[in-house]
Amino acid sequence: MQATNSIETYKKLQNLSAKLIAEIPETMAGFGQLHSAAVAPNALDRKTKELIALSIAIAVRCNGCIAFHVHDALKAGANRQEVVETIGVAIMMGGGPSMVYGCEALEALDQFEKEQDLPL
């Protein structure tokens, strides 16, 4: 298994997303509104919602989503133990494949924790 550089994946997807915004602005504006509304604090806080999104990202096997939601969960105040327990829930729900992508999430966590300032 080739190691994933989650910080580079995060930055690359930010740049590619900007290109998509230029190409399909209405669609991306709609997605941006959906994202903002979905993670806005309400009955659940943003951190909890990011941890849920991370668990789903692991279960559906999306490396880019894992990078984004580990980053955003940490930025929202999640600590290492909360992220690791989220990985455990994803493994319970997704079995062996989620265990493999849970390893990817753990690697992303290690990489983002080494950064003093999380990329915006």
C-alpha positions as CSV (number, residue, x, y, z in Angstrom):
1,M,0.0,0.0,0.0
2,Q,1.4,3.3,-1.0
3,A,1.5,6.0,1.7
4,T,-0.9,8.9,1.2
5,N,0.3,12.4,1.9
6,S,-2.9,13.8,3.3
7,I,-1.7,17.3,3.6
8,E,-0.8,17.4,-0.1
9,T,-4.1,15.7,-1.0
10,Y,-5.9,18.4,1.0
11,K,-4.1,21.2,-0.7
12,K,-4.4,19.6,-4.2
13,L,-8.2,19.2,-3.7
14,Q,-8.5,22.8,-2.6
15,N,-6.8,23.9,-5.8
16,L,-8.9,21.5,-8.0
17,S,-12.1,22.7,-6.3
18,A,-11.2,26.3,-7.2
19,K,-10.9,25.2,-10.8
20,L,-14.3,23.5,-10.6
21,I,-15.8,26.6,-9.2
22,A,-14.5,28.5,-12.2
23,E,-16.0,25.9,-14.6
24,I,-19.3,25.1,-12.9
25,P,-20.0,28.0,-10.5
26,E,-23.7,27.4,-10.0
27,T,-23.2,23.7,-9.1
28,M,-20.3,24.4,-6.8
29,A,-22.1,27.3,-5.1
30,G,-25.0,24.9,-4.4
31,F,-22.6,22.3,-3.1
32,G,-20.9,25.0,-0.9
33,Q,-24.3,26.0,0.5
34,L,-25.2,22.4,1.2
35,H,-21.8,21.9,3.0
36,S,-22.2,25.0,5.0
37,A,-25.7,24.2,6.1
38,A,-24.9,20.6,6.9
39,V,-21.9,21.4,9.2
40,A,-23.4,24.5,10.8
41,P,-23.8,24.0,14.6
42,N,-27.3,23.2,15.6
43,A,-28.4,20.2,17.7
44,L,-24.9,18.7,16.9
45,D,-21.8,20.9,17.0
46,R,-19.5,21.2,14.0
47,K,-16.9,18.9,15.5
48,T,-19.4,16.1,15.9
49,K,-20.6,16.6,12.3
50,E,-17.0,16.5,11.0
51,L,-16.4,13.2,12.9
52,I,-19.6,11.8,11.4
53,A,-18.4,12.9,8.0
54,L,-15.0,11.3,8.6
55,S,-16.7,8.0,9.6
56,I,-18.7,8.0,6.3
57,A,-15.6,8.9,4.3
58,I,-13.8,5.8,5.7
59,A,-16.8,3.6,5.1
60,V,-17.2,4.8,1.5
61,R,-13.4,4.6,0.9
62,C,-12.6,8.1,-0.2
63,N,-9.0,9.2,0.5
64,G,-9.7,12.8,-0.4
65,C,-12.7,12.9,1.9
66,I,-10.6,11.4,4.7
67,A,-8.0,14.1,4.3
68,F,-10.6,16.9,4.3
69,H,-12.6,15.6,7.3
70,V,-9.6,14.7,9.5
71,H,-8.3,18.2,8.8
72,D,-11.7,19.8,9.4
73,A,-12.4,17.7,12.5
74,L,-9.1,18.8,14.1
75,K,-9.8,22.4,13.1
76,A,-13.3,22.1,14.8
77,G,-11.6,21.0,18.0
78,A,-11.5,17.2,17.8
79,N,-8.7,15.6,19.7
80,R,-6.7,12.5,18.7
81,Q,-8.8,10.1,20.9
82,E,-12.1,11.4,19.3
83,V,-10.7,10.8,15.8
84,V,-9.4,7.4,16.7
85,E,-12.7,6.4,18.2
86,T,-14.5,7.7,15.1
87,I,-12.2,5.4,13.0
88,G,-13.3,2.5,15.3
89,V,-17.0,3.2,14.6
90,A,-16.3,3.3,10.9
91,I,-14.5,-0.1,11.1
92,M,-17.4,-1.6,13.0
93,M,-19.9,-0.4,10.3
94,G,-17.7,-1.1,7.2
95,G,-15.6,-4.2,8.2
96,G,-12.3,-5.1,6.6
97,P,-12.3,-2.4,3.8
98,S,-13.0,0.3,6.4
99,M,-10.1,-1.0,8.5
100,V,-7.8,-0.4,5.6
101,Y,-9.2,3.1,5.1
102,G,-9.2,3.6,8.9
103,C,-5.4,3.1,8.6
104,E,-5.4,5.9,6.0
105,A,-7.3,8.1,8.4
106,L,-4.9,7.4,11.2
107,E,-2.0,8.3,8.9
108,A,-3.8,11.5,8.0
109,L,-4.3,12.3,11.7
110,D,-0.5,11.8,12.3
111,Q,0.3,14.1,9.4
112,F,-2.0,16.9,10.3
113,E,-1.0,16.7,14.0
114,K,2.6,17.3,13.0
115,E,1.6,20.6,11.3
116,Q,1.7,23.6,13.7
117,D,-0.9,25.5,11.6
118,L,-3.5,23.5,9.8
119,P,-3.8,24.5,6.1
120,L,-6.8,26.7,5.6
